[in-house]
Structures are given as C-alpha cells and as structure tokens.
C-alpha cells in the first residue's frame, strides 16, 4: 500500500526523503518474488471487492489517513490479512490508534543506537538491524497475539501478530542484509499464516523459465571449463571443494526443473538461485588466486561505534585479515564528526573515552594490513546521524554550526539540503571552508600513522534541472568573478556553471593531494566515487575522477558498481581503462548488502577478468559468515604478496611470473597446446622471457621498449584466444588474458603523466 498522507508526513519530518527509503524497500521486496500490485489513492469510494488481493503490506509507515485505516479494517473483517512495518520517523497518533485496534500498542519509535539482533524462533534466523534504523518499542495487547521474535539486547518484541495482522517492528527493506531480510519476512508470513508465501509466489512463465535456465547453464559451462583447465594445468586449487560446489549446483539445477514442472514456483526460484550461486563459487575456486591485488573493505562508522571497547575492534580487524583483506578504509570523519579526539571538531558523541582510529591502525599493521582514513569531504552533516546523537533533524552538523552558515552550499530556494538527500554540504568554492578541511585532513595525516586517505563525498550533491546547488552568496559570487555570469538553471550559462563547478572540485583535489603528499610522500590518496558514465556524472554531481587519475592527484579510485550486471560492470571497467589509457588504478566497489554469495564470487571474477588490480567491498556491516567463508575458501584463499601500488615494479615482476608459469604449461604439453603456428608459440614464449628480464633490470629509459613488447605480446596472445574461443575453449583464456593488462597499468603508474585533461 502506497499512502500519499504517509509521503507528506515524511516531507514534514525532514529526516529523510520518502522516495529514497521506498526505492530500497521495493528493491528488496521484488526479490521475494511475491506476486503484488500497488494499492494507492484510497478514497471513501474505494471498495474492498475492487482490490482483488488476499494480503495488504503497508511498509515504511509513520502515518495513515482515516480512509486508509477504514479500508484496512474492512479488509480484515472480510477475511483479508494485513502487514505493517514502521518507517523512519515518529508514528502519528492516527497510526498508533489503528495499530492498537489490532493488538499492537506502540510506545514510541526508537533510534537503534546499538546494533540489535533479532532472535527468531524459526530455524535460528538472525536478522541484523543497522544502527541508523528505527525500531518500535511495542507491546502485544491482543489475547490471541503472539511474539515471533525479540531483540536480543533488550528482550523487547521485534515481530508480533495475530491470525490476520502482523507488525514487523522495524523499517523492513532498508539497511540490513537483503537476503536475510527476505528470509525473515517469508518465514514470518508462513509462521502466522501457514505456507502463505507458497500461494503468493509469482508464477514462472515459460519465457522466464527459459531465461533462468540459460543463466544457470552459462555459469555451469564456465565452471565446467575451469574444471577442465585446472585439471590440465595441475594448479594448486581446492579441487574437492570445487567439485562439491559443482555437484551441488547440478543437484539444485535438477530440483529447479522438478519444482517448476510441479508448479512450486517459490521453491523453484530458491533452487535456481542456489544453483547459480554454487556454479559461480565453483568457477571462482577454479581460477588461480591473484597474489598481486588490492582486497579492500570499508569499515563503516556504524560498525565502529558498535564496538564496546578496543579489544572488540582489534578482534574484528583480525577477522578481516583472516578473511583475506589487505586494505581497510576506516570511516574517520562522518557527518562532520571525527571518530578520534580532534582538536578541531568534537569527537563523535557515540564514542566515549577511547580512540578507535589509533586502535585500528595498530591492529591493522599488526596483521599485515593497510589502514586508510576514510573521510567525508564536502558533506558535513546528516539528518539520520542527528537522531543517533539526540540533535534536532535540522542540525546542520558541527562544522556549519560552529563556523557559520556562510560556508554552506545552498539551492536556489536557500535550502541547505537537496530534496530527498539527508546531507548538508559546504561549498567547494568557499576558500575558508576548503582551508579548514585541509587542516582537518592534515591533523589526521600528521598525528596518525595512516597508510592513506580516502576522499568520499568529493563532489556536489545530486541535482536536477529544477533543483541545483551553488546559489549561496559565496559560490555564486565566486562564479560571477570567474566568468562574469550569475548562475542559471538552464541554457548556455548553466553549462558554463557546471563546468566551473567541476573545475572547482578538481582544484580542491589537486591542492589537498599536493599539500598532504608534501607532508607524507608515501601517503596513498584515493577517491570513493560514483561509477556513472562520465558525461552523466559531470552533469549530475560534477565529479571528474578521470582527470584526478591522469594528473596523479589520486593514486586510485574506487567506483561504486552497486546496481549493474556483471556484463555492464565489465564493459564499464574496460571503457574506463581505455579512457584513461591505463594510466592509473581503478578498483570496482561492490555492495555486500545487495548481492548473494554466488553473486559476490561472480563479481570478483568479473573484476579480475576485466584487467583491474583488485576489488573493494562495502561494508563490514554486511559481511556475514557465508560471505566470509566464500572469500576465505575461494578468491582470497591465499595471502597477497604485495599491494600493487606500493611497489609497482615488484608487482609487474610477480604478475609476469604467474603469466609465464601458465604460458609454459600451454606451450609444453600436447593436450594443452594452443591453436597457433609454432613460430607464434615461440614468439610468445620468448617475448614473455624478455619482459621478465626487462622488469628484473628495469630503468625508466626502457619503458617505451617494454610498452612495445607488451603490445606485441598481447596481439599474439589475442590470436591464440580468438582461436580458442572459436572452439568454445575460451575459458582457458581466463588464465592468461588479463595479466598483461595489469602489467601495462602498473608500467604507466610508475611513469610520469604529461597530459592534464581527459582525451
């Protein structure tokens, strides 16, 4: 049910925009594969008989109109069933009254300041609620009501219901692990209303069946190919585990076909997903581990503040090291608050009497990991964070509240927040504000032994034609002085204005990078950025990270590729590498919340097969035991030798050694012989040996000659691979196709870049 009154209430409470939360809900709900339709625009004339459903789910509820309440009461009286989950904000008296009519007495909606665990009675399902969310403090007053789940930390009700009404006492479909969220939801339905999820599951059409079957068979064929090649090459891989996952994939594939034929569409979808997951895991186990790569994870503020003491944080970092990560992005400045005791700003109030940053650095270095301070740059306040620290929703954050609103970035109507976005921002054109940020980052780099600094929110907010930022006095005055124009929402001046805003952000990146590297030359500076196509990104948020890379202002960027398919991710990565001519390091970021175990394995393989030098995962908060196990047993099963940007020359040598090992296998044995004439095989072999020797005795003067040899070698290997693909043996290419791309990137990374703009 979609309530217009509820949407209006979100706009009034100004905590967070409704459409932001609704999008997250829909993305989660659609993956439950329940058949549904939207119920909206309810009036006194809306009739029960016109609805045509057996269950109504009203999510993200903080308010309800009298017409909606009356309709739901009539619906229940006629035999229907209702589910309600609260949203982000205080519940209205109207909604509390409606809930009380159905045996749910809500005292208040509470901010979850601690990480809460639901202890579910069914099959030990555990649901993680993130600290940003609300949950309801409620009692069950109905005599027939039952509590299905309680919060572990305070033993209060988490899920309650009756034969016709369920109350999920938290904002379902938001920040928690998506798979666990759906699992909890479906089991809750079946607990109160026996096996109802089976009846509500969306039918699989013949067309859908063929599509799903094709997806499974693609993954199965890839797994079969690597099984064959690993057997031929006799590589050190966990063969027993690989074959177990492959055999399990076949069993779930058979079950998928059987359940589809018998019309059990819910079970069929579950088995299809598990089959795809098993084949993807088998594939990842069959591909050699890359020992020269970045394996990064974002350690988020929510997880940091949930640590009760230094030992808990040390143990968490030890676990991340054992999982195989070698780089941590530690959220050091969030919403304007440092997690450490700063002389410039108040420490985050959720942290008392200790210094998580110092503890994390010592622990990371003890376990052989890098720690980079992850900082919010131009976004300096957040409405959700305000609620956690008992500040008013309108609180602009400690920087703007202490330094003055003149630093704030504003829209044309003078607002400090843009539509549904919860952040407040300072203007990149405000020199005093930028100097303060530089001073803040200097404090971190000077006082703490961090290995790097990662810049986040290094952009303008998302903007639309009718809603743009930069109309505050300082920004528009700076634009007028630079161009002679005042900002305009449309037309030629608007294009000039956006170009100027891009330039303003670029200049800050340049200045802060130069300043910090003068202090600490080995500091690695990176950007957490959006993976949108460049033209759209410049238009919407004025973020031009290609220019940062080409000019060496940053050592690497980590684009978020959250909502893209594996094919789209590969296409984007290859395109971006071409755009910057492989002159720097691009590492894709994947969201652990939104992908399953098999999808995680698939995305890591996609990244490696795209020629990039690693992966980054967001965030520790969503790293569950199943995903940890995959990483430890699969793509991260062996420790890395080196983080490539720390010693690019040694990294090139190691990559060529791995490449040469496999080339030797392909050239030597008759059963492995690639389809090429003997001269080409000799050329590949000798070029590989020459390159190994060139890097062993490397001098900058050899770079051009090495570049030519790399190009020649890649062309000859390409001929091999085209013939392999012709015989449907292209999976053999996985073992050799991307090493040379990685070597080329590091060769360019070592050299000087003369160009100052993207071609």
Beta strands, then each sheet from edge to edge (+ up, - down):
strand 1: 55-61
strand 2: 81-86
strand 3: 104-111
strand 4: 116-120
strand 5: 126-129
strand 6: 134-140
strand 7: 146-151
strand 8: 157-161
strand 9: 165-168
strand 10: 294-299
strand 11: 327-334
strand 12: 337-338
strand 13: 370-376
strand 14: 379-382
strand 15: 423-425
strand 16: 452-456
strand 17: 524-530
strand 18: 556-560
strand 19: 585-586
strand 20: 588-591
strand 21: 614-618
sheet 1: 1+ 2+ 9+ 8- 7+ 4- 5+
sheet 2: 3+ 6-
sheet 3: 12+ 11- 10- 21- 20-
sheet 4: 12+ 11- 13- 16- 17- 18- 19-
sheet 5: 14+ 15-
end
